[in-house]
Amino acid sequence: VDHRIMDVQTSYTDIIRFGAAAGAGTFEDGAVKYLRITNLDASNYVTLRITQSDSEYFVKLSPEDHFLLGDNLMDAHEDGDTALGTAESLANIDIISAKANSAVCQIEYFVASVD
């Protein structure tokens, strides 16, 4: 289990990484069983950027909102990139980054993994 409360600035900061082996701030691919990120700020939102080698998607965390994952697989399609109904090609997330919208915000993350 890894738990941390940290400040997020108004530019993207990497908060969690995934890779072939666990290391400082890096969780092993396939080992994460539960991940929660919470925006602790009462008035400002935080944007999460979830990145994989050639794809990314964004999530808005409203004040005191949560983002949950059960593993670290994702796929994202851009408008015009592929036709609707194209089969997903799930791959490991590489990095989760966070950015505050207008003022420094605190976030909390909690990661449970088997390693």
N, C-alpha and C positions, 0 to 999 in steps of 0.2 A: 504494500500500500504506500502510495506517495500522496502527500497532502501539502498544499502551499497556498498562502495568501500573498498576492503581489500587486504592485502598482502597474497600471497600463497607461502609457503615454498616448498622445494624439497621432503617433505614427506606429506602423505595425512592429510588434515585438514578438519574436518566436517564444512560445510558452511551453510547447510539448513537441518532441521529435520522436519518430519511429525509425527503426533500422533493423538490420540483420542480427545485431547483438545489443543487449542492454548496456547502457553507459550513463555517464553524468547527464541527466535531463533527457535521456533517450530510452524508450521502451521497446522491447523486442517485438517485431512483427508477429502477430498471432497470439501474443501472450496477454494482451489487455482484455479483460472481461467486463470492466465497467469503467466509464470515464464520465465525470461530471464537471462542467465549468459553470460557475455562478457569478453573475455581475452583482457585486455587493453594494454598488452605488444606488442611492435612493432617487436620483433625478436624471442621470445621464445614461445613455446607452453605450454599448460596446459592440463592435463588429468583429466577428471571428472569421478568419480566412483559413479554410481547410484545403491543403495543397497536396497533390499527388504529382508525379513526374511531369505530366503534360496537361493536367486539369486542375481546376480549383473551383470552389464554391464558397459563398459567403452566407453568414447567419447573423442576424441582428439580435443581440441580447438586450432586451428592454431592462430598465432598472429592476433589480432583484429577480431577474429571470434566470433560467437554467438551460444548458445544452447538455444532452446525454448521448453517449455512444456505448454500444455493447461490444464492439470490436473496432478494428482500425481499417476497414475496407470502404472504398468509395468509388463512384464513377460520376462524372459530370459531363453534360452535353451543352454546347453553346448553340443559340439560335442559328440555324443555317449550317451548323457543323455536321449534323446528321438528321435524318428524317425521324419524325416521331415514330415510335414503335421499334426503333433500332435496339437490338439486344444490348443489355448492359455488359460491361467488361470490368468487373470489380477488381481493384488492385489496392495495395497497401497505401494508406495515407502516409505522407512523409513528414509534414509539419503542420501544426496548428498555431496560428499567430493571432494576436488580438490588438485592437486599436480603439481608444476612447474617442467619442465623437467630438467633444468640445472642451473637456477638462480631464485631468488625471482621474482615473477610476481604479478601485480595487476590485480584483477578481479573486476567486478561490477555485482551485482545481483539486480534484480527488480522483486518483487513478488506482484501481485494483487490478493486479496482474498476477499470472502464475509464471514464475520464472525460477 
